[in-house]
Amino acid sequence: MKTYKCEEMMCEGCVNRIKKGLDGAGIKNTVDLSVKTVTIDGDKDCEAAAVEILDDLGFSAVEV
């Protein structure tokens, strides 16, 4: 499990876009707007795919 900081996350709309993108790819995730983090529950391939999806959605994913 890895957690990424996404500073661009500003509102519930952002949370919904992230969840929709990750859920659509079958990636288990937890999004926390209060601390602007996305936690990925999966292997390295899932983590890499999640970072790519976040980037495509316009969110930088910095590992914490």
PDB file of N, CA, C and O in Angstrom, chain B, residues numbered from 101:
ATOM      1  N   MET B 101       0.849  -1.172   0.000  1.00  0.00           N
ATOM      2  CA  MET B 101       0.000   0.000   0.000  1.00  0.00           C
ATOM      3  C   MET B 101       0.897   1.239   0.000  1.00  0.00           C
ATOM      4  O   MET B 101       1.850   1.338   0.774  1.00  0.00           O
ATOM      5  N   LYS B 102       0.569   2.178  -0.886  1.00  0.00           N
ATOM      6  CA  LYS B 102       1.326   3.427  -0.946  1.00  0.00           C
ATOM      7  C   LYS B 102       0.373   4.604  -0.920  1.00  0.00           C
ATOM      8  O   LYS B 102      -0.762   4.521  -1.389  1.00  0.00           O
ATOM      9  N   THR B 103       0.861   5.710  -0.360  1.00  0.00           N
ATOM     10  CA  THR B 103       0.076   6.933  -0.280  1.00  0.00           C
ATOM     11  C   THR B 103       0.774   8.017  -1.077  1.00  0.00           C
ATOM     12  O   THR B 103       1.993   8.177  -1.015  1.00  0.00           O
ATOM     13  N   TYR B 104      -0.028   8.759  -1.827  1.00  0.00           N
ATOM     14  CA  TYR B 104       0.478   9.843  -2.663  1.00  0.00           C
ATOM     15  C   TYR B 104      -0.223  11.142  -2.298  1.00  0.00           C
ATOM     16  O   TYR B 104      -1.428  11.168  -2.047  1.00  0.00           O
ATOM     17  N   LYS B 105       0.550  12.211  -2.273  1.00  0.00           N
ATOM     18  CA  LYS B 105       0.014  13.555  -2.028  1.00  0.00           C
ATOM     19  C   LYS B 105      -0.376  14.149  -3.379  1.00  0.00           C
ATOM     20  O   LYS B 105       0.403  14.097  -4.332  1.00  0.00           O
ATOM     21  N   CYS B 106      -1.569  14.706  -3.461  1.00  0.00           N
ATOM     22  CA  CYS B 106      -2.061  15.349  -4.684  1.00  0.00           C
ATOM     23  C   CYS B 106      -2.504  16.768  -4.321  1.00  0.00           C
ATOM     24  O   CYS B 106      -3.671  17.009  -4.013  1.00  0.00           O
ATOM     25  N   GLU B 107      -1.552  17.696  -4.365  1.00  0.00           N
ATOM     26  CA  GLU B 107      -1.815  19.075  -3.944  1.00  0.00           C
ATOM     27  C   GLU B 107      -2.920  19.753  -4.746  1.00  0.00           C
ATOM     28  O   GLU B 107      -3.564  20.676  -4.247  1.00  0.00           O
ATOM     29  N   GLU B 108      -3.150  19.309  -5.985  1.00  0.00           N
ATOM     30  CA  GLU B 108      -4.157  19.956  -6.838  1.00  0.00           C
ATOM     31  C   GLU B 108      -5.587  19.590  -6.437  1.00  0.00           C
ATOM     32  O   GLU B 108      -6.535  20.196  -6.936  1.00  0.00           O
ATOM     33  N   MET B 109      -5.758  18.621  -5.556  1.00  0.00           N
ATOM     34  CA  MET B 109      -7.088  18.207  -5.119  1.00  0.00           C
ATOM     35  C   MET B 109      -7.699  19.312  -4.252  1.00  0.00           C
ATOM     36  O   MET B 109      -7.179  19.628  -3.182  1.00  0.00           O
ATOM     37  N   MET B 110      -8.794  19.888  -4.716  1.00  0.00           N
ATOM     38  CA  MET B 110      -9.368  21.042  -4.023  1.00  0.00           C
ATOM     39  C   MET B 110     -10.786  20.831  -3.494  1.00  0.00           C
ATOM     40  O   MET B 110     -11.201  21.526  -2.567  1.00  0.00           O
ATOM     41  N   CYS B 111     -11.548  19.870  -4.074  1.00  0.00           N
ATOM     42  CA  CYS B 111     -12.963  19.773  -3.715  1.00  0.00           C
ATOM     43  C   CYS B 111     -13.471  18.350  -3.915  1.00  0.00           C
ATOM     44  O   CYS B 111     -12.741  17.474  -4.381  1.00  0.00           O
ATOM     45  N   GLU B 112     -14.728  18.136  -3.557  1.00  0.00           N
ATOM     46  CA  GLU B 112     -15.338  16.816  -3.733  1.00  0.00           C
ATOM     47  C   GLU B 112     -15.411  16.429  -5.209  1.00  0.00           C
ATOM     48  O   GLU B 112     -15.403  15.242  -5.534  1.00  0.00           O
ATOM     49  N   GLY B 113     -15.481  17.404  -6.097  1.00  0.00           N
ATOM     50  CA  GLY B 113     -15.463  17.114  -7.524  1.00  0.00           C
ATOM     51  C   GLY B 113     -14.160  16.438  -7.914  1.00  0.00           C
ATOM     52  O   GLY B 113     -14.152  15.494  -8.705  1.00  0.00           O
ATOM     53  N   CYS B 114     -13.055  16.926  -7.355  1.00  0.00           N
ATOM     54  CA  CYS B 114     -11.742  16.314  -7.600  1.00  0.00           C
ATOM     55  C   CYS B 114     -11.731  14.884  -7.068  1.00  0.00           C
ATOM     56  O   CYS B 114     -11.265  13.965  -7.742  1.00  0.00           O
ATOM     57  N   VAL B 115     -12.243  14.706  -5.865  1.00  0.00           N
ATOM     58  CA  VAL B 115     -12.289  13.387  -5.247  1.00  0.00           C
ATOM     59  C   VAL B 115     -13.071  12.425  -6.139  1.00  0.00           C
ATOM     60  O   VAL B 115     -12.641  11.296  -6.374  1.00  0.00           O
ATOM     61  N   ASN B 116     -14.226  12.885  -6.636  1.00  0.00           N
ATOM     62  CA  ASN B 116     -15.058  12.034  -7.481  1.00  0.00           C
ATOM     63  C   ASN B 116     -14.354  11.673  -8.784  1.00  0.00           C
ATOM     64  O   ASN B 116     -14.453  10.534  -9.240  1.00  0.00           O
ATOM     65  N   ARG B 117     -13.639  12.631  -9.395  1.00  0.00           N
ATOM     66  CA  ARG B 117     -12.896  12.348 -10.637  1.00  0.00           C
ATOM     67  C   ARG B 117     -11.814  11.315 -10.390  1.00  0.00           C
ATOM     68  O   ARG B 117     -11.629  10.400 -11.193  1.00  0.00           O
ATOM     69  N   ILE B 118     -11.100  11.457  -9.284  1.00  0.00           N
ATOM     70  CA  ILE B 118     -10.030  10.513  -8.947  1.00  0.00           C
ATOM     71  C   ILE B 118     -10.607   9.126  -8.702  1.00  0.00           C
ATOM     72  O   ILE B 118     -10.119   8.138  -9.252  1.00  0.00           O
ATOM     73  N   LYS B 119     -11.656   9.053  -7.867  1.00  0.00           N
ATOM     74  CA  LYS B 119     -12.259   7.757  -7.561  1.00  0.00           C
ATOM     75  C   LYS B 119     -12.800   7.096  -8.817  1.00  0.00           C
ATOM     76  O   LYS B 119     -12.621   5.893  -9.005  1.00  0.00           O
ATOM     77  N   LYS B 120     -13.457   7.857  -9.675  1.00  0.00           N
ATOM     78  CA  LYS B 120     -14.021   7.306 -10.912  1.00  0.00           C
ATOM     79  C   LYS B 120     -12.913   6.740 -11.794  1.00  0.00           C
ATOM     80  O   LYS B 120     -13.057   5.647 -12.342  1.00  0.00           O
ATOM     81  N   GLY B 121     -11.810   7.471 -11.935  1.00  0.00           N
ATOM     82  CA  GLY B 121     -10.694   7.009 -12.757  1.00  0.00           C
ATOM     83  C   GLY B 121     -10.040   5.757 -12.217  1.00  0.00           C
ATOM     84  O   GLY B 121      -9.760   4.822 -12.967  1.00  0.00           O
ATOM     85  N   LEU B 122      -9.795   5.735 -10.909  1.00  0.00           N
ATOM     86  CA  LEU B 122      -9.130   4.587 -10.299  1.00  0.00           C
ATOM     87  C   LEU B 122     -10.067   3.385 -10.193  1.00  0.00           C
ATOM     88  O   LEU B 122      -9.658   2.256 -10.464  1.00  0.00           O
ATOM     89  N   ASP B 123     -11.317   3.618  -9.803  1.00  0.00           N
ATOM     90  CA  ASP B 123     -12.287   2.529  -9.709  1.00  0.00           C
ATOM     91  C   ASP B 123     -12.518   1.901 -11.087  1.00  0.00           C
ATOM     92  O   ASP B 123     -12.654   0.684 -11.213  1.00  0.00           O
ATOM     93  N   GLY B 124     -12.558   2.753 -12.114  1.00  0.00           N
ATOM     94  CA  GLY B 124     -12.767   2.261 -13.471  1.00  0.00           C
ATOM     95  C   GLY B 124     -11.651   1.345 -13.942  1.00  0.00           C
ATOM     96  O   GLY B 124     -11.860   0.487 -14.800  1.00  0.00           O
ATOM     97  N   ALA B 125     -10.467   1.532 -13.378  1.00  0.00           N
ATOM     98  CA  ALA B 125      -9.320   0.681 -13.720  1.00  0.00           C
ATOM     99  C   ALA B 125      -9.200  -0.511 -12.769  1.00  0.00           C
ATOM    100  O   ALA B 125      -8.271  -1.311 -12.882  1.00  0.00           O
ATOM    101  N   GLY B 126     -10.144  -0.624 -11.835  1.00  0.00           N
ATOM    102  CA  GLY B 126     -10.118  -1.737 -10.891  1.00  0.00           C
ATOM    103  C   GLY B 126      -9.054  -1.616  -9.826  1.00  0.00           C
ATOM    104  O   GLY B 126      -8.594  -2.621  -9.284  1.00  0.00           O
ATOM    105  N   ILE B 127      -8.655  -0.383  -9.520  1.00  0.00           N
ATOM    106  CA  ILE B 127      -7.596  -0.149  -8.525  1.00  0.00           C
ATOM    107  C   ILE B 127      -8.248   0.236  -7.195  1.00  0.00           C
ATOM    108  O   ILE B 127      -8.992   1.214  -7.120  1.00  0.00           O
ATOM    109  N   LYS B 128      -7.958  -0.546  -6.143  1.00  0.00           N
ATOM    110  CA  LYS B 128      -8.479  -0.241  -4.808  1.00  0.00           C
ATOM    111  C   LYS B 128      -7.814   1.035  -4.310  1.00  0.00           C
ATOM    112  O   LYS B 128      -6.593   1.176  -4.374  1.00  0.00           O
ATOM    113  N   ASN B 129      -8.635   1.969  -3.811  1.00  0.00           N
ATOM    114  CA  ASN B 129      -8.082   3.256  -3.396  1.00  0.00           C
ATOM    115  C   ASN B 129      -8.886   3.877  -2.281  1.00  0.00           C
ATOM    116  O   ASN B 129     -10.049   3.542  -2.058  1.00  0.00           O
ATOM    117  N   THR B 130      -8.231   4.795  -1.582  1.00  0.00           N
ATOM    118  CA  THR B 130      -8.876   5.632  -0.576  1.00  0.00           C
ATOM    119  C   THR B 130      -8.420   7.055  -0.846  1.00  0.00           C
ATOM    120  O   THR B 130      -7.222   7.331  -0.912  1.00  0.00           O
ATOM    121  N   VAL B 131      -9.382   7.956  -1.003  1.00  0.00           N
ATOM    122  CA  VAL B 131      -9.069   9.359  -1.289  1.00  0.00           C
ATOM    123  C   VAL B 131      -9.468  10.182  -0.074  1.00  0.00           C
ATOM    124  O   VAL B 131     -10.592  10.071   0.415  1.00  0.00           O
ATOM    125  N   ASP B 132      -8.550  11.008   0.414  1.00  0.00           N
ATOM    126  CA  ASP B 132      -8.807  11.842   1.594  1.00  0.00           C
ATOM    127  C   ASP B 132      -8.562  13.304   1.233  1.00  0.00           C
ATOM    128  O   ASP B 132      -7.420  13.754   1.144  1.00  0.00           O
ATOM    129  N   LEU B 133      -9.645  14.029   1.028  1.00  0.00           N
ATOM    130  CA  LEU B 133      -9.554  15.437   0.642  1.00  0.00           C
ATOM    131  C   LEU B 133      -8.924  16.286   1.749  1.00  0.00           C
ATOM    132  O   LEU B 133      -8.208  17.243   1.453  1.00  0.00           O
ATOM    133  N   SER B 134      -9.179  15.952   3.022  1.00  0.00           N
ATOM    134  CA  SER B 134      -8.691  16.786   4.130  1.00  0.00           C
ATOM    135  C   SER B 134      -7.173  16.896   4.165  1.00  0.00           C
ATOM    136  O   SER B 134      -6.632  17.916   4.591  1.00  0.00           O
ATOM    137  N   VAL B 135      -6.483  15.841   3.714  1.00  0.00           N
ATOM    138  CA  VAL B 135      -5.016  15.881   3.688  1.00  0.00           C
ATOM    139  C   VAL B 135      -4.469  15.751   2.260  1.00  0.00           C
ATOM    140  O   VAL B 135      -3.260  15.653   2.050  1.00  0.00           O
ATOM    141  N   LYS B 136      -5.387  15.753   1.286  1.00  0.00           N
ATOM    142  CA  LYS B 136      -5.042  15.713  -0.147  1.00  0.00           C
ATOM    143  C   LYS B 136      -4.183  14.503  -0.494  1.00  0.00           C
ATOM    144  O   LYS B 136      -3.142  14.625  -1.140  1.00  0.00           O
ATOM    145  N   THR B 137      -4.644  13.319  -0.046  1.00  0.00           N
ATOM    146  CA  THR B 137      -3.894  12.104  -0.339  1.00  0.00           C
ATOM    147  C   THR B 137      -4.773  11.067  -1.038  1.00  0.00           C
ATOM    148  O   THR B 137      -5.998  11.055  -0.916  1.00  0.00           O
ATOM    149  N   VAL B 138      -4.078  10.198  -1.778  1.00  0.00           N
ATOM    150  CA  VAL B 138      -4.695   9.034  -2.403  1.00  0.00           C
ATOM    151  C   VAL B 138      -3.854   7.833  -1.973  1.00  0.00           C
ATOM    152  O   VAL B 138      -2.642   7.807  -2.190  1.00  0.00           O
ATOM    153  N   THR B 139      -4.500   6.847  -1.366  1.00  0.00           N
ATOM    154  CA  THR B 139      -3.811   5.636  -0.952  1.00  0.00           C
ATOM    155  C   THR B 139      -4.227   4.511  -1.888  1.00  0.00           C
ATOM    156  O   THR B 139      -5.414   4.277  -2.115  1.00  0.00           O
ATOM    157  N   ILE B 140      -3.234   3.823  -2.424  1.00  0.00           N
ATOM    158  CA  ILE B 140      -3.454   2.733  -3.366  1.00  0.00           C
ATOM    159  C   ILE B 140      -3.160   1.415  -2.667  1.00  0.00           C
ATOM    160  O   ILE B 140      -2.094   1.239  -2.076  1.00  0.00           O
ATOM    161  N   ASP B 141      -4.110   0.495  -2.738  1.00  0.00           N
ATOM    162  CA  ASP B 141      -3.954  -0.827  -2.137  1.00  0.00           C
ATOM    163  C   ASP B 141      -3.781  -1.829  -3.274  1.00  0.00           C
ATOM    164  O   ASP B 141      -4.755  -2.334  -3.832  1.00  0.00           O
ATOM    165  N   GLY B 142      -2.508  -2.108  -3.608  1.00  0.00           N
ATOM    166  CA  GLY B 142      -2.237  -3.028  -4.697  1.00  0.00           C
ATOM    167  C   GLY B 142      -0.749  -3.226  -4.874  1.00  0.00           C
ATOM    168  O   GLY B 142       0.061  -2.715  -4.101  1.00  0.00           O
ATOM    169  N   ASP B 143      -0.403  -3.980  -5.909  1.00  0.00           N
ATOM    170  CA  ASP B 143       1.003  -4.248  -6.173  1.00  0.00           C
ATOM    171  C   ASP B 143       1.645  -3.080  -6.930  1.00  0.00           C
ATOM    172  O   ASP B 143       1.007  -2.056  -7.174  1.00  0.00           O
ATOM    173  N   LYS B 144       2.913  -3.256  -7.293  1.00  0.00           N
ATOM    174  CA  LYS B 144       3.648  -2.179  -7.970  1.00  0.00           C
ATOM    175  C   LYS B 144       3.008  -1.795  -9.301  1.00  0.00           C
ATOM    176  O   LYS B 144       3.032  -0.624  -9.681  1.00  0.00           O
ATOM    177  N   ASP B 145       2.435  -2.768 -10.013  1.00  0.00           N
ATOM    178  CA  ASP B 145       1.759  -2.467 -11.274  1.00  0.00           C
ATOM    179  C   ASP B 145       0.543  -1.581 -11.045  1.00  0.00           C
ATOM    180  O   ASP B 145       0.303  -0.641 -11.803  1.00  0.00           O
ATOM    181  N   CYS B 146      -0.228  -1.881  -9.994  1.00  0.00           N
ATOM    182  CA  CYS B 146      -1.390  -1.054  -9.649  1.00  0.00           C
ATOM    183  C   CYS B 146      -0.954   0.356  -9.278  1.00  0.00           C
ATOM    184  O   CYS B 146      -1.580   1.336  -9.683  1.00  0.00           O
ATOM    185  N   GLU B 147       0.120   0.451  -8.508  1.00  0.00           N
ATOM    186  CA  GLU B 147       0.624   1.758  -8.088  1.00  0.00           C
ATOM    187  C   GLU B 147       1.075   2.567  -9.295  1.00  0.00           C
ATOM    188  O   GLU B 147       0.773   3.756  -9.392  1.00  0.00           O
ATOM    189  N   ALA B 148       1.793   1.934 -10.215  1.00  0.00           N
ATOM    190  CA  ALA B 148       2.261   2.638 -11.415  1.00  0.00           C
ATOM    191  C   ALA B 148       1.080   3.081 -12.275  1.00  0.00           C
ATOM    192  O   ALA B 148       1.074   4.192 -12.805  1.00  0.00           O
ATOM    193  N   ALA B 149       0.083   2.209 -12.413  1.00  0.00           N
ATOM    194  CA  ALA B 149      -1.105   2.558 -13.199  1.00  0.00           C
ATOM    195  C   ALA B 149      -1.859   3.710 -12.545  1.00  0.00           C
ATOM    196  O   ALA B 149      -2.358   4.600 -13.234  1.00  0.00           O
ATOM    197  N   ALA B 150      -1.941   3.693 -11.220  1.00  0.00           N
ATOM    198  CA  ALA B 150      -2.641   4.751 -10.497  1.00  0.00           C
ATOM    199  C   ALA B 150      -1.957   6.097 -10.703  1.00  0.00           C
ATOM    200  O   ALA B 150      -2.624   7.106 -10.931  1.00  0.00           O
ATOM    201  N   VAL B 151      -0.628   6.117 -10.623  1.00  0.00           N
ATOM    202  CA  VAL B 151       0.120   7.365 -10.835  1.00  0.00           C
ATOM    203  C   VAL B 151      -0.143   7.899 -12.242  1.00  0.00           C
ATOM    204  O   VAL B 151      -0.321   9.102 -12.434  1.00  0.00           O
ATOM    205  N   GLU B 152      -0.166   7.001 -13.218  1.00  0.00           N
ATOM    206  CA  GLU B 152      -0.426   7.409 -14.597  1.00  0.00           C
ATOM    207  C   GLU B 152      -1.845   7.960 -14.752  1.00  0.00           C
ATOM    208  O   GLU B 152      -2.050   8.969 -15.428  1.00  0.00           O
ATOM    209  N   ILE B 153      -2.812   7.306 -14.133  1.00  0.00           N
ATOM    210  CA  ILE B 153      -4.202   7.781 -14.189  1.00  0.00           C
ATOM    211  C   ILE B 153      -4.309   9.147 -13.530  1.00  0.00           C
ATOM    212  O   ILE B 153      -4.941  10.050 -14.078  1.00  0.00           O
ATOM    213  N   LEU B 154      -3.702   9.311 -12.365  1.00  0.00           N
ATOM    214  CA  LEU B 154      -3.742  10.607 -11.681  1.00  0.00           C
ATOM    215  C   LEU B 154      -3.133  11.695 -12.556  1.00  0.00           C
ATOM    216  O   LEU B 154      -3.670  12.799 -12.643  1.00  0.00           O
ATOM    217  N   ASP B 155      -2.015  11.386 -13.202  1.00  0.00           N
ATOM    218  CA  ASP B 155      -1.361  12.346 -14.090  1.00  0.00           C
ATOM    219  C   ASP B 155      -2.290  12.712 -15.247  1.00  0.00           C
ATOM    220  O   ASP B 155      -2.417  13.885 -15.597  1.00  0.00           O
ATOM    221  N   ASP B 156      -2.939  11.708 -15.839  1.00  0.00           N
ATOM    222  CA  ASP B 156      -3.870  11.958 -16.943  1.00  0.00           C
ATOM    223  C   ASP B 156      -5.034  12.839 -16.502  1.00  0.00           C
ATOM    224  O   ASP B 156      -5.578  13.605 -17.296  1.00  0.00           O
ATOM    225  N   LEU B 157      -5.412  12.724 -15.226  1.00  0.00           N
ATOM    226  CA  LEU B 157      -6.508  13.529 -14.691  1.00  0.00           C
ATOM    227  C   LEU B 157      -6.063  14.933 -14.259  1.00  0.00           C
ATOM    228  O   LEU B 157      -6.892  15.771 -13.901  1.00  0.00           O
ATOM    229  N   GLY B 158      -4.749  15.181 -14.298  1.00  0.00           N
ATOM    230  CA  GLY B 158      -4.232  16.494 -13.953  1.00  0.00           C
ATOM    231  C   GLY B 158      -3.769  16.641 -12.519  1.00  0.00           C
ATOM    232  O   GLY B 158      -3.633  17.758 -12.018  1.00  0.00           O
ATOM    233  N   PHE B 159      -3.525  15.521 -11.856  1.00  0.00           N
ATOM    234  CA  PHE B 159      -3.059  15.554 -10.473  1.00  0.00           C
ATOM    235  C   PHE B 159      -1.655  14.976 -10.396  1.00  0.00           C
ATOM    236  O   PHE B 159      -1.396  13.878 -10.889  1.00  0.00           O
ATOM    237  N   SER B 160      -0.748  15.728  -9.771  1.00  0.00           N
ATOM    238  CA  SER B 160       0.595  15.197  -9.552  1.00  0.00           C
ATOM    239  C   SER B 160       0.520  14.271  -8.346  1.00  0.00           C
ATOM    240  O   SER B 160      -0.146  14.588  -7.361  1.00  0.00           O
ATOM    241  N   ALA B 161       1.192  13.137  -8.417  1.00  0.00           N
ATOM    242  CA  ALA B 161       1.180  12.155  -7.326  1.00  0.00           C
ATOM    243  C   ALA B 161       2.580  12.055  -6.760  1.00  0.00           C
ATOM    244  O   ALA B 161       3.478  11.491  -7.386  1.00  0.00           O
ATOM    245  N   VAL B 162       2.760  12.611  -5.561  1.00  0.00           N
ATOM    246  CA  VAL B 162       4.058  12.601  -4.895  1.00  0.00           C
ATOM    247  C   VAL B 162       3.977  11.602  -3.748  1.00  0.00           C
ATOM    248  O   VAL B 162       3.164  11.752  -2.836  1.00  0.00           O
ATOM    249  N   GLU B 163       4.826  10.585  -3.804  1.00  0.00           N
ATOM    250  CA  GLU B 163       4.811   9.560  -2.768  1.00  0.00           C
ATOM    251  C   GLU B 163       5.162  10.151  -1.406  1.00  0.00           C
ATOM    252  O   GLU B 163       6.107  10.930  -1.285  1.00  0.00           O
ATOM    253  N   VAL B 164       4.393   9.775  -0.381  1.00  0.00           N
ATOM    254  CA  VAL B 164       4.656  10.238   0.990  1.00  0.00           C
ATOM    255  C   VAL B 164       5.008   9.079   1.883  1.00  0.00           C
ATOM    256  O   VAL B 164       5.262   9.270   3.072  1.00  0.00           O
TER     257      VAL B 164
END
